[in-house]
Amino acid sequence: MLRQFCRVYLNQVPDDTLIRWANLIHAETLEKFNERITQLALQAKVTKGKKLHTDGTVVETNIHPPSDSRQLADSVRVLARTVERARKMVSAVEQTAVEVQENFTDAARKTARKIGEILRKRTDEARETGKQLYQELV
């Protein structure tokens, strides 16, 4: 069986039945369908019809789950990149204004990783060590 694919962002996903059906239904038809379902639910007294909750398609992505330590490490990375760009601009204007600046990105990434590993232990000692590492990261 030959499987067709459609694109979601830049990734190919299988064009299964629900996707094909979703492409066949016009917005007006879907609106009428939702209105009819709401009427039936009101008649059956299973809802008051005040709120509508919808669900979306979940697509896998390559971002890491957010945590305070990772966000701080990302902030350090972005700041280091911004400082590097600023240094290049200043260098173009006046060569004497440029000083060697240490890039803390690798150290911040390692510290964030340590924090994540230590806090998984969930002990009081781990919390104290985590606080100290957070202070170091900040």
C-alpha positions as CSV (number, residue, x, y, z in Angstrom):
1,M,0.0,0.0,0.0
2,L,1.5,3.4,-1.0
3,R,1.3,5.8,1.8
4,Q,0.8,9.5,1.0
5,F,2.4,12.2,3.1
6,C,1.5,15.8,3.8
7,R,3.7,18.5,5.3
8,V,3.3,20.0,8.8
9,Y,5.8,22.9,9.1
10,L,8.9,21.3,7.4
11,N,8.2,17.7,8.5
12,Q,6.4,15.0,6.5
13,V,3.5,13.3,8.4
14,P,1.3,10.5,7.2
15,D,-1.8,11.7,5.4
16,D,-4.2,9.5,7.5
17,T,-8.0,9.5,7.4
18,L,-8.5,12.3,9.9
19,I,-6.2,14.7,8.0
20,R,-7.9,13.9,4.7
21,W,-11.3,14.5,6.3
22,A,-10.2,17.7,7.9
23,N,-9.1,19.0,4.5
24,L,-12.6,18.2,3.1
25,I,-14.6,20.0,5.7
26,H,-15.1,23.7,5.1
27,A,-15.1,26.2,8.0
28,E,-18.8,26.9,7.6
29,T,-19.7,23.2,7.7
30,L,-17.5,22.7,10.8
31,E,-19.2,25.6,12.5
32,K,-22.7,24.2,11.8
33,F,-21.6,20.8,13.0
34,N,-20.3,22.3,16.3
35,E,-23.6,24.3,16.7
36,R,-25.6,21.1,16.2
37,I,-23.5,19.1,18.7
38,T,-23.9,21.9,21.2
39,Q,-27.7,21.9,20.7
40,L,-27.9,18.1,21.3
41,A,-25.7,18.4,24.4
42,L,-27.9,21.1,25.8
43,Q,-31.0,19.1,25.1
44,A,-29.5,16.0,26.8
45,K,-28.4,18.3,29.7
46,V,-24.8,17.2,29.6
47,T,-23.5,20.7,29.3
48,K,-24.5,24.3,29.8
49,G,-22.8,25.3,26.5
50,K,-20.8,28.2,28.0
51,K,-17.3,27.1,27.1
52,L,-15.8,25.2,24.2
53,H,-12.6,23.3,24.6
54,T,-10.7,22.1,21.6
55,D,-7.7,19.9,21.1
56,G,-4.9,20.4,18.6
57,T,-2.5,18.1,16.9
58,V,0.8,17.5,18.7
59,V,3.9,17.6,16.7
60,E,7.3,16.4,18.0
61,T,10.0,19.1,18.1
62,N,13.6,19.2,19.0
63,I,13.4,21.7,21.9
64,H,14.2,20.7,25.4
65,P,11.6,20.9,28.2
66,P,11.8,24.2,30.1
67,S,13.4,24.3,33.5
68,D,14.7,27.2,35.4
69,S,18.3,26.1,35.1
70,R,18.1,25.4,31.4
71,Q,16.5,28.8,30.8
72,L,19.2,30.5,32.8
73,A,21.8,28.7,30.8
74,D,20.1,29.7,27.6
75,S,20.0,33.3,28.8
76,V,23.8,33.2,29.4
77,R,24.3,31.7,25.9
78,V,22.2,34.5,24.3
79,L,23.9,37.2,26.3
80,A,27.3,35.8,25.3
81,R,26.3,35.9,21.7
82,T,25.0,39.5,22.0
83,V,28.2,40.6,23.7
84,E,30.2,38.9,20.9
85,R,28.2,40.8,18.3
86,A,28.6,44.1,20.2
87,R,32.3,43.5,20.5
88,K,32.6,43.1,16.7
89,M,30.6,46.3,16.2
90,V,32.8,48.2,18.7
91,S,35.9,46.8,17.1
92,A,34.8,48.1,13.7
93,V,34.3,51.6,15.2
94,E,37.3,51.8,17.5
95,Q,39.9,49.0,17.8
96,T,41.1,50.1,21.3
97,A,37.7,49.6,22.9
98,V,37.8,45.8,22.5
99,E,38.9,43.7,25.4
100,V,39.1,40.0,25.7
101,Q,35.9,38.7,27.3
102,E,35.4,35.2,28.6
103,N,32.5,33.3,27.1
104,F,30.6,31.5,30.0
105,T,28.2,29.5,27.8
106,D,29.9,26.1,28.3
107,A,30.2,26.7,32.1
108,A,26.6,27.7,32.3
109,R,25.5,24.6,30.3
110,K,27.5,22.3,32.6
111,T,26.2,24.0,35.7
112,A,22.6,23.7,34.5
113,R,23.1,20.0,33.7
114,K,24.5,19.5,37.3
115,I,21.5,21.3,38.8
116,G,19.1,19.0,36.9
117,E,21.0,15.8,37.9
118,I,21.2,16.9,41.6
119,L,17.6,18.0,42.0
120,R,16.3,14.6,40.7
121,K,17.5,13.1,44.0
122,R,14.9,15.2,45.9
123,T,16.8,15.2,49.2
124,D,17.4,18.2,51.5
125,E,21.1,18.0,50.8
126,A,20.4,18.0,47.1
127,R,18.2,21.1,47.5
128,E,21.0,22.9,49.3
129,T,23.5,22.0,46.7
130,G,21.0,23.0,44.0
131,K,20.6,26.4,45.6
132,Q,24.3,26.9,45.7
133,L,24.6,25.9,42.0
134,Y,21.7,28.3,41.1
135,Q,23.6,31.1,42.8
136,E,26.7,30.2,40.8
137,L,24.7,30.1,37.6
138,V,23.0,33.4,38.2
